[in-house]
Amino acid sequence: MTDVGFAAQQRAGTLMDVGRHDEAVQVLRGVLADQPQHAGVLFLLARCHRVLGQYAEAMRLIDEALGFAATQEHLLVEKARILLAADQPAYAATAAHTALERSPRLWEAHALLAEALLTLGGPTRVVVARRHANTVLELAPQVTTAHLLDARLHTRMGRLRAARAACGRALALDPSCEPALHQLALLDARQDLAGRALRGFTATLAADPQNGWAAVQHAVSAAALWWRLFDAVALAAVAHFVLFALLADAGRPVRLATALLVLPVVAGSALLTWRRQPAAVRWQLRRQLGARSVAVCLALTLVAMVGLLLNGFAPAAESPAGGVSAVLLVPACLVLAVRLWRQLARRAGPAARWLGYQVWTRLAARTTLTVAPDPQR
């Protein structure tokens, strides 16, 4: 390559580093016009088109580069990246596997093969992906990608504590690592830690404001935090009704005093939760007041409060006030039961996956598991 061509290639690399891939394409096209068989320029062009989402053109360029330099493993690694981005994990696994046959210690190929197998799914593929991820951690412990892959695999296998630790290691290497922040927020959401999840998605959006998926989850987590208010009031109302209307024969003053005591306790807890949230989280909570889900939540919360107070005023469960209180608590009880069931199911899922993969990993340890990539699947 001439000095002019080398300088142009360096300029294109600088443009790519700052995200100006459209301009880098124009520079590289100029170089390619003079040297159409230069594998390095074709490789950089393929990378640019991959980042721009133009996967067909990226594949054409990387295949052309492989025609001139078929033995260069980094070209196969880029091909695997393109195929993975184009939602072709089986073909991506094949490309990564071929790269590993030529260079068994290439950590990028191990990582891409693990990503492809994880995307394809299935217990055997996930266990093999786990082995490749362990190799990535061994070869590249100072690369955030290694720990992000580790976190994703631990999450799939139900090891949520290990997934959090992996995200923590990625953030120790890069405190502004948006994928790690996003993964931590998703873990919080899956464990019904609505407040932490909301703050996590806020941090994710601060690192990458264009992350549309995080923006959706941000709104969902804000609505989930509002539903926590309903959970607290509904639980208190149901407990009060069961205790005083069905089990204990207490006088009206005791029932009323207990009901009136519950409300400031719930209000105080809600106020403390509100004050703990950063300004961006409070803004999202106020914004969600217009959402249909939050409107239903607040309506049910009000109904549960009225039922709680009526149960405190009622002289007996058989009285008209007691009957109205019971009727008002029916929808709150039903919604609360559904929410508790869903929370139990979400918590049981990772535990079941953890147990299943523990058994499968032990079985796999008795044999040599390999996955031959099948591009036709």
C-alpha positions, 0 to 999 in steps of 0.5 A: 500500500502506498503512503497515501493509501496507508494514511487514508486507512489510518484516517478511516480507523480514526473516523470509526473510533469516533463513530463516523462510519459513513465517512469512513466508508467513503474514505475506504472506498477511495482506497479500494478503488486503487487496490481492490484486492487489499484484504485489510481495506475490505475488512475495515469496510465490512466492519463499517457496514456491519456497524451501520446494519448493512449486513448483506454488503458486509458479508459480500466484502468479508467473503471477498477479503477471505478470497484473497486471504483465506488463512487470516483468522481475524477475517473469520472472526469478523464474518462470525460477528456479521452473521451473529448480528444478522441473526444467523447464529448457526452460520456464525458458530460455523465461522467461529469454529473454523477460526478456532481450528486455525487458532485455538487460543483466539479469545474472540472466536471462543466468545463468538462461538459461545454467543452463537451457541447461547443464542441457539439455545438448548442445554447441551449448547449452553453447557458447551458455551459455558466451557468456551466462556471459561476459556475467554475468561482465562485468555482475556480477563481484562476485557469487559466482553469476557465478563459480560458473556459470563454474566449472560451465561450465568443468567441463562443457567439460573446463577443470578448471584454469579451473574451479578458478580460478573457484571460487577467485574465488568464495571470494575474495568469500565464503570460506564459499561452500558451493557453491564449496567443494563444486565444488572438492571434486568437482573433486578427486574427479574427478582422484583427489585423494582426500585433498584431496577428503575435506578439501573435502567436510569444509569443505562440510559445515562450511558446510552440515551439511544437504547430503546429497549432500556427506555421501555424497561425504564417505563415498565420498572416505574409502573412496577414501583407504583404497583408496590404501593398497591401491594402494601395497602392490599396486604394490610387491608386483607390482613386486617380483614382476616384478623378482625373480621374472621378470627378475632372478636375485637371491638370497633375502637381496636379495629379502627385504631389499627386501620388508621395506624396502617395508613400512615405507616404505608404512607411513610414507607412510600415517602421514604422510597420516593426520597431515595430515588434520584431526580431522573427516577422521580421524573419517570414516576411522575410521567407514568401517572398518565399510564393506564397500568398506573391508573388502574393501580392507583384505583385499586389502591384507593379501593383497598384503602376504603375497604380497610377503613370500612372494616375498621368502622364496621361493628361486625363482619355481618353488618352492612359496612362489613359486607361492603368492606368484603366486597371492596376487598375482592378485586384487591385480593384477586389482583394481589393473588395474581401478582404474588403468583407471578412473583413466585413463578419468576423466582422459581424459574431461575431456581429450576434452571439452576437445578437443571443445569447443575444436573446437566453439567454433571452428566456432561462432565462424564463425557466429552460434549461437542456441538457440531454447528449446523448452518441449516438449522 
